[in-house]
Amino acid sequence: MIDIINFKAMKTNIYEAEIKDEKDFVELALSFGKPMKSRQHGIIIDTLIAVESNIVEKDSLSKRYGLEEFPIHTDCAYLKLPPKYILLRYVGSIENPTPTGIVHFDKSKLSDEEIDFIQKTIWFVKSKDIGFYSPILKDNILRYDKEVMKLVNPKEDKMIDILAKMDRREIQWYKNKVVVINNHTHLHFRPKIKIEENNKRILQRINIV
């Protein structure tokens, strides 16, 4: 059983541990808040499998990118209130799989002009309903996913330069490793997957509001 108190006391917005069964994984999720389903008819634990795009039916990052690199994003940016925490657990059969990239969004690294951009420039967010408008940062909640967000005037886009200023780290995976990411302050991405990882690099995910 994981020591949840010590786990949450770590002085970072990224927590790591090892959890060997789903029951403890869900218990950890409940200690951070209320789990939410990422899909209306889904279940609390999502299973994320790296696969080639030609075997994916529904539109998704997997359908668009397959084993290629997934772009930098925050999870569930299409929701008016994105989840605060993302819990990931590696359950795949490949040893030393492709890591997950983490980007810490640090506003102190930005110029006044860039701060104005993330706080005042409005994007249209395509949701499952009719969509809505939002800046990148509002009420200390970060929202960014170019797959569902579009600028009214694309010439204004400063996000490539902004993201280039941010610190990055890699999450190295091993069996049953769990990582909790603050989705309101961090972005993440997945590098290109090696062909031998096809259908074998598997993560479980729980979103927390």
C-alpha positions in Angstrom: 0.0 0.0 0.0 1.4 3.4 -0.9 2.1 6.0 1.7 -0.3 8.7 0.3 0.6 11.3 2.9 4.2 11.3 2.0 3.4 10.9 -1.6 1.4 14.2 -1.6 3.9 16.0 0.5 6.6 16.0 -2.1 7.6 19.6 -3.0 6.8 19.4 -6.7 3.9 19.4 -9.0 4.9 16.0 -10.4 4.5 13.0 -8.0 6.0 9.6 -8.6 5.4 6.2 -6.9 5.0 2.5 -7.7 1.5 0.9 -7.4 1.0 -2.7 -8.2 -2.8 -3.0 -8.6 -5.7 -0.9 -9.9 -7.5 -0.7 -6.5 -4.6 1.2 -5.0 -4.3 3.3 -8.2 -8.0 4.4 -7.8 -7.4 5.0 -4.0 -4.6 7.3 -4.8 -6.7 9.1 -7.3 -9.4 9.6 -4.7 -6.9 11.1 -2.3 -6.3 13.9 -4.9 -9.9 14.7 -5.6 -12.9 13.5 -7.6 -12.2 11.2 -10.6 -13.8 12.2 -13.9 -14.5 10.3 -17.1 -12.8 11.6 -20.1 -15.5 10.2 -22.3 -19.3 10.4 -21.6 -19.8 6.7 -21.7 -16.3 5.7 -20.6 -14.9 4.4 -17.3 -12.8 6.1 -14.7 -9.5 4.4 -15.8 -8.6 5.1 -19.4 -6.2 2.8 -21.2 -3.8 4.5 -23.5 -2.1 2.2 -26.0 0.5 3.3 -28.6 -0.7 1.9 -31.9 -0.3 2.7 -35.6 -2.9 5.1 -36.9 -4.4 2.8 -39.5 -6.0 0.5 -36.8 -7.6 3.4 -34.9 -11.3 4.0 -35.8 -12.4 7.1 -33.8 -10.8 10.5 -34.3 -8.1 11.0 -31.6 -4.4 11.9 -31.2 -3.7 8.2 -31.9 -5.7 8.4 -35.1 -4.0 11.6 -36.3 -0.4 10.7 -35.2 -0.2 7.0 -34.7 3.3 6.2 -33.4 4.6 9.7 -34.4 5.2 12.4 -31.8 2.2 13.7 -29.9 2.2 17.5 -29.7 2.5 19.4 -26.5 -0.8 19.8 -24.8 -2.8 19.9 -21.6 -5.4 17.1 -21.1 -9.1 17.8 -21.8 -8.5 21.4 -23.0 -12.0 21.1 -24.6 -13.7 21.1 -21.2 -14.6 24.4 -19.6 -13.0 23.1 -16.4 -10.1 20.8 -17.4 -9.0 18.2 -14.8 -6.5 19.5 -12.3 -4.5 16.3 -12.0 -3.6 13.5 -14.5 -2.6 10.2 -13.0 -0.6 7.9 -15.3 0.4 4.3 -14.6 2.6 2.2 -16.8 1.3 -1.4 -17.4 2.9 -2.2 -20.7 5.1 -5.2 -21.5 8.0 -3.3 -23.0 11.0 -2.5 -20.7 12.4 1.0 -20.9 9.6 2.3 -23.1 9.6 5.7 -24.8 9.3 8.4 -22.0 6.7 11.0 -21.5 7.8 14.6 -21.9 6.7 17.1 -19.3 6.8 20.9 -19.7 6.6 23.1 -16.7 4.7 26.3 -17.6 6.5 29.1 -15.6 5.0 32.5 -16.2 8.0 34.2 -14.6 10.1 33.3 -17.7 7.9 35.4 -20.0 8.0 39.0 -21.1 5.2 41.4 -20.4 4.1 41.0 -24.1 4.0 37.3 -23.7 2.1 37.4 -20.5 -0.5 39.6 -22.2 -0.7 37.1 -25.0 -1.5 34.1 -22.7 -3.9 36.0 -20.5 -5.7 38.2 -23.0 -5.5 36.7 -26.5 -8.7 34.7 -27.1 -8.8 31.2 -28.7 -11.9 29.3 -29.9 -12.1 26.0 -28.1 -13.9 23.3 -30.0 -15.8 21.2 -27.5 -18.2 18.3 -27.8 -21.1 20.8 -27.7 -20.9 24.2 -29.5 -17.5 25.4 -28.3 -16.4 28.4 -26.3 -13.8 31.1 -26.1 -10.9 31.2 -23.7 -7.3 32.5 -23.2 -4.4 30.1 -22.6 -4.2 31.1 -18.9 -7.3 32.1 -16.8 -7.8 31.9 -13.0 -4.4 30.1 -12.8 -5.7 27.3 -15.0 -3.5 26.5 -18.1 -5.3 25.3 -21.3 -3.5 24.5 -24.5 -4.1 22.0 -27.2 -3.7 23.0 -30.8 -5.9 20.1 -31.9 -9.0 21.7 -30.4 -8.0 25.4 -30.0 -7.7 27.9 -32.8 -6.6 31.5 -32.8 -8.9 34.0 -34.5 -5.8 35.6 -36.0 -3.1 32.9 -36.5 -0.5 35.6 -37.1 -0.7 36.4 -33.4 0.5 33.0 -32.2 3.5 33.3 -29.9 3.2 29.8 -28.3 6.2 28.2 -30.1 8.5 30.9 -28.6 6.8 30.8 -25.2 7.0 27.0 -24.9 10.6 27.1 -26.0 11.4 29.0 -22.8 9.9 26.4 -20.4 11.8 23.8 -18.5 11.3 20.2 -19.7 11.9 16.8 -18.2 11.3 13.2 -19.2 9.3 10.7 -17.2 11.1 7.3 -17.6 8.6 4.4 -17.3 8.9 1.0 -15.6 6.2 -1.6 -14.7 3.6 -0.1 -12.3 5.2 3.3 -12.1 2.7 6.0 -11.3 3.1 9.7 -12.1 0.7 12.5 -11.0 0.9 15.6 -13.1 -0.7 19.0 -12.2 -2.6 19.6 -15.4 -3.2 23.3 -14.6 0.5 24.1 -14.5 2.1 21.5 -16.8 1.9 20.4 -20.3 3.0 17.0 -21.7 3.8 15.3 -24.9 4.9 11.9 -26.2 8.0 11.5 -28.4 7.9 9.3 -31.5 7.3 5.6 -30.5 9.7 2.9 -31.6 8.0 0.4 -33.9 8.7 -2.5 -31.5 6.5 -0.7 -28.9 3.4 -0.9 -31.2 0.5 -2.2 -29.1 2.9 -2.8 -26.1 3.5 0.6 -24.6 0.4 0.9 -22.4 -0.5 3.5 -19.8 -3.6 3.8 -17.5 -4.9 7.2 -16.9 -7.3 8.8 -14.3 -8.3 12.4 -14.5 -9.1 14.3 -11.3 -11.1 17.5 -11.0 
